[in-house]
């Protein structure tokens, strides 16, 4: 019986994980397309095809859903930034510019929906879990950019990292407004100038 109980537990966890992913996938598509404020729980329920009771068993509130969505988006986006940086070569100064390829790849996949963290920061209440998730993402990204700037030899790594971070956020926000991938090239060029200014050519 112990073996059967164990298998049953695994099956239950697997179903829960699959259902949660189904809900999060539906929420991500809706949040990207229509914004955080414009999407209620009923729309996510309808889009995901789960029962209302199932939704609230996984995510008792919209804030819970948003916080989990943003946390997973944080992991995914940081992985894309790091992968693009590594693809630019072994030199950290090249990686600080190469990471903008992640923005270009995102645009090529589905156009510009903007930054989910910026959207959440604007559209959610101060003190909410979602707001905390946006702050956590920005701090995590800036720590990485600061480490990369220090490895490149910047005398003021936090200052260079702040410049690069602003260029990332600006490119995502302006890209959503204009729907023009040339915005990314402009941000990449500005990043190259910033890196050259801090490190010298």
Number of C-alpha atoms within 10 A of each C-alpha: 6 7 8 9 10 11 12 12 12 12 12 12 12 12 12 15 13 12 18 20 14 17 24 20 16 17 24 20 14 18 22 16 14 12 17 21 12 11 16 13 17 11 14 25 19 13 16 19 14 15 11 13 11 15 21 15 12 15 18 13 12 17 16 16 23 24 20 18 21 25 18 12 16 21 11 11 17 16 13 19 20 17 16 21 24 17 14 18 12 10 13 20 22 17 24 27 22 22 23 25 21 20 25 17 14 15 20 11 9 8 15 24 21 23 18 20 22 16 18 22 19 13 15 16 13 11 8 14 19 26 22 16 21 21 15 16 19 16 12 14 18 17 16 15 25 22 17 22 26 18 13 19 15 22 12 13 20 18 15 24 25 15 16 27 18 14 19 19 17 17 25 23 19 16 22 18 12 11 16 14 19 13 19 23 16 13 22 23 13 16 24 18 15 18 23 13 12 18 16 10 7
